[in-house]
Amino acid sequence: MKADYFVYTGNAYPHKNLSRLVEAMVLLNKDHKQIIKLKISSSRGIFTERLEALIKKNNASKCVELLGYVPDDKINKLYKNAVAFVFPTLSEGFGLPPKEAIEAGTYAVISDIPVLKEVYKDSVLYFDPLDTNSIANALIKVLSMDKLERNKKIKYAQKFLRRYSWLKMAKETLKIYESVI
C-alpha cells in the first residue's frame, strides 16, 4: 500500500492528546525510508499555536502538517485518501470524528478508552493513548495491511456504524418525551 498520510480532524485541546500523536509520528518515521505524514485539520487558536510549537520542538515538521480549517466540501476527500484516521483522545462524550471518517471511507485507529470501546466495539483498531509506542505500533500495523484487508475492515466498520443515526435518535427521544406527557 502506498502510504501517503494519516489524518486527524478536530480541535487541538490538551485532552485530544495530539502531543503524544506527534511524538508517535516522529517515532514511526525514525525507522521508515519514506516519510509518513500526519495531516491535522484544526481551526486556528491558542491550542493550535501550542501544537505548532510542539511540532517544531520535536523536529516533526517533515512529518506533521497543520492544515488549519478544512471546509466540509473538502473534508471527505481528506478522509478518503488517508491511510487511516487517528483519534488519540483521552476523553470524549461520544466521539463523532471516527464515525465521520469511517463513513467517508477510511479506517479508524483510536484510543482504547471506555467510551470509544462502547461505541466502536470491534470496528476499529485501538491503542493505549498514554503510550507513544502503542500509538506508533498501531499506525505501523495499519501501514502493513494490504489494501484488500483494509477495505474489508472499512466496509465492516461502515456497516457496524449504521446502528447510530440522527433519525433513529430523534425518534427514540420523541418516544421518551411522549411517554412522559
C-alpha positions in Angstrom: 0.0 0.0 0.0 1.3 3.5 -0.8 1.4 5.3 2.5 0.7 8.9 1.9 -0.7 10.2 5.2 -2.7 9.7 8.4 -5.3 12.3 9.3 -6.7 13.9 12.5 -9.6 16.3 12.4 -11.0 18.2 15.4 -9.8 20.7 17.9 -6.3 20.8 19.5 -7.4 20.9 23.1 -5.0 19.2 25.5 -7.3 16.2 26.2 -7.2 15.4 22.5 -3.6 14.2 23.2 -2.1 15.4 20.0 1.3 15.8 21.7 1.7 12.1 22.0 0.5 11.6 18.4 3.2 14.0 17.2 5.8 12.0 19.2 4.4 8.8 17.8 4.8 10.2 14.2 8.4 11.1 15.0 9.0 7.6 16.3 7.3 6.0 13.3 9.4 8.0 10.8 12.6 7.2 12.6 12.8 3.8 11.0 10.9 4.5 7.8 12.6 5.1 4.5 9.6 7.0 3.1 8.2 9.9 5.2 4.8 9.0 6.6 2.8 12.2 7.2 0.1 13.2 9.6 -2.3 15.9 8.4 -4.1 17.8 11.1 -7.2 19.8 10.3 -8.0 22.1 13.2 -9.2 25.7 13.5 -6.5 28.2 14.4 -6.3 29.2 18.1 -4.1 29.2 21.2 -4.1 25.4 21.3 -3.1 25.1 17.6 -0.3 27.6 18.3 0.9 25.4 21.1 0.8 22.4 18.9 2.8 24.2 16.2 5.5 25.0 18.8 5.5 21.3 19.9 5.9 20.2 16.3 8.9 22.5 16.0 10.4 21.4 19.3 10.1 17.7 18.3 11.6 18.3 14.8 8.3 16.9 13.4 7.7 19.5 10.6 8.6 17.0 7.9 6.0 14.5 9.1 3.3 16.6 10.7 1.3 19.2 8.7 -1.2 21.6 10.2 -3.9 22.3 7.6 -6.0 24.8 9.6 -9.7 24.6 8.9 -10.8 22.3 6.1 -14.3 23.0 4.8 -16.9 20.3 4.6 -16.7 20.1 0.8 -13.1 19.0 1.1 -13.0 17.0 4.3 -14.4 13.8 2.8 -11.6 13.8 0.2 -9.1 14.3 3.0 -10.5 11.3 4.9 -10.9 9.1 1.9 -7.3 9.5 0.7 -5.8 8.9 4.1 -4.3 5.6 5.2 -6.3 6.0 8.4 -8.0 8.5 10.7 -6.2 8.7 14.1 -8.0 9.7 17.2 -5.7 9.8 20.3 -8.2 11.5 22.7 -8.0 10.9 26.4 -11.7 11.6 27.0 -14.9 12.0 24.9 -18.6 12.2 25.2 -19.4 10.0 22.1 -16.5 10.5 19.7 -18.1 11.6 16.4 -14.9 12.2 14.3 -14.0 8.5 13.8 -17.6 7.9 12.7 -17.4 10.7 10.1 -14.0 9.4 8.9 -15.3 5.8 8.5 -18.4 7.0 6.7 -16.1 8.8 4.3 -14.3 5.6 3.6 -11.2 5.4 5.8 -10.1 3.1 8.6 -10.0 4.4 12.1 -7.3 3.9 14.7 -8.4 5.2 18.1 -7.8 5.4 21.8 -8.6 2.4 23.9 -10.8 4.3 26.4 -14.2 3.1 27.8 -16.5 5.4 25.9 -14.9 4.6 22.5 -14.8 0.9 23.2 -18.5 1.1 24.0 -19.4 3.0 20.8 -17.0 1.4 18.3 -16.6 -2.2 19.7 -14.6 -4.3 17.2 -15.0 -2.0 14.2 -11.7 -0.1 14.7 -8.1 -0.6 15.8 -7.3 0.5 19.3 -4.1 1.8 21.0 -3.2 2.9 24.5 -3.4 6.8 24.3 -0.9 7.2 27.1 1.8 5.1 25.4 3.6 6.7 22.4 4.9 3.3 21.4 1.4 1.8 21.4 0.2 4.6 19.1 3.2 4.2 16.7 2.7 0.4 16.7 -0.9 0.7 15.8 0.0 3.0 12.9 2.6 0.6 11.7 0.0 -2.2 11.8 -2.3 -0.2 9.6 0.6 0.5 7.2 1.3 -3.2 7.0 -2.3 -4.1 6.0 -2.8 -4.9 2.3 -5.4 -2.9 0.5 -8.0 -5.7 0.4 -7.7 -6.3 4.2 -8.0 -2.6 5.0 -11.0 -2.2 2.6 -12.7 -5.2 4.3 -12.3 -3.6 7.7 -13.6 -0.2 6.4 -16.7 -1.9 5.0 -17.3 -3.8 8.2 -17.0 -0.6 10.2 -19.4 1.3 7.9 -22.0 -1.5 8.3 -21.4 -1.6 12.1 -21.9 2.2 12.5 -25.2 2.2 10.7 -26.7 1.5 14.1 -26.1 5.1 15.0 -28.3 7.6 13.2 -29.7 11.0 13.9 -33.2 10.0 12.7 -33.2 6.9 15.0 -32.0 9.0 18.0 -34.7 11.7 17.3 -37.5 9.1 17.1 -36.3 7.4 20.4 -36.1 10.8 22.1 -39.6 11.7 20.9 -40.9 8.4 22.2 -39.4 9.2 25.6 -41.0 12.7 25.6 -44.4 11.2 24.6 -44.2 8.7 27.4 -43.7 11.4 30.0 -46.5 13.6 28.8 
